[in-house]
Amino acid sequence: MASTQPAVAVIDDALRDDMLRERLLIATGVPGVYGLGAAFEDTLLRIDRLIGRFGADDHAELVRFPPILNRRHFAQSGYLASFPHLAGTVHSFEGTDRVHSELLRAVAQGQDWSAAFPATDVVLTPAACYPVYPLLAGRLPASGRLFDVMSYCFRHEPSERAERMQMFRMREFVRAADPETVMAWRESWLPKVSQIVEALQLDTRADVASDPFFGRGGVLLAESQRDQRLKIEVLAPVSSDECSTAIISLNYHQDHFGERFAIETAHGAVAHTSCVGFGLERMTLAVFRRHGLDRAQWTDAVREALDL
């Protein structure tokens, strides 16, 4: 009798192992945490510049933030309600000499020493757009606001799969305005995204998706997100040809951040927001999987797109 169990995608470790051997990726001993070799980093930066060329017509305000976020703003965003399993907080030593002595004794004895490190005023940034929303508090100009942001981001999902990095870079374009303007802007990025993946000659597909919400209530949130087409992902093979990985996402937040950060349109209504996010390490991995590890062997079209 045939099994009724769903097929499990076969994860191919060959890409990760080959990239480690060629020093494109550098192991650190922690799953999902890698150093990046020269060719990998150079390719990533070239992909970032390619994205920037397609976003240039928007004339977005360019801002860059460190990979840490105001703890109060983080709590205000609602992230912990949906994604506590992905969050990363920052803790630092603030003890006395006695506490320091106890800390050193615990370290020497191989015991837990984390109690000596209380939480600080910052957390690790979960997505590049999160520092933007506090900046928008108040009334927007008639045309709204548009930002070009990039940051290292952290998500606690350790994995041996190369694309499941715990710390990674995300380039995002973030739009805040009335609902019609925001939706039209997101739609305007669909052909641009297609042109970017075509320039890289990636084998991709677009699909309605949902975020990895936590808990039983998260199932309903994910279903609602898919039903309303709030998240569209562009997927490409990285560790598996059968189970593609999201490398780009187009997200419509409706009034979520507008309400939480008191962002208003020029007419006083709650503003809506949207972002288009590019996972730079994932895109780089997808390019190496598609075209091979030797950049000299890549097609002329891809090399031209990346100015190689």
Beta strands, then each sheet from edge to edge (+ up, - down):
strand 1: 25-27
strand 2: 34-36
strand 3: 61-64
strand 4: 68-70
strand 5: 89-91
strand 6: 119-124
strand 7: 138-139
strand 8: 145-154
strand 9: 167-177
strand 10: 205-208
strand 11: 231-236
strand 12: 245-254
strand 13: 263-264
strand 14: 272-279
sheet 1: 1+ 2-
sheet 2: 3+ 8+ 9- 14+ 12- 11+ 10-
sheet 3: 4+ 6- 5+
sheet 4: 7+ 13+
end
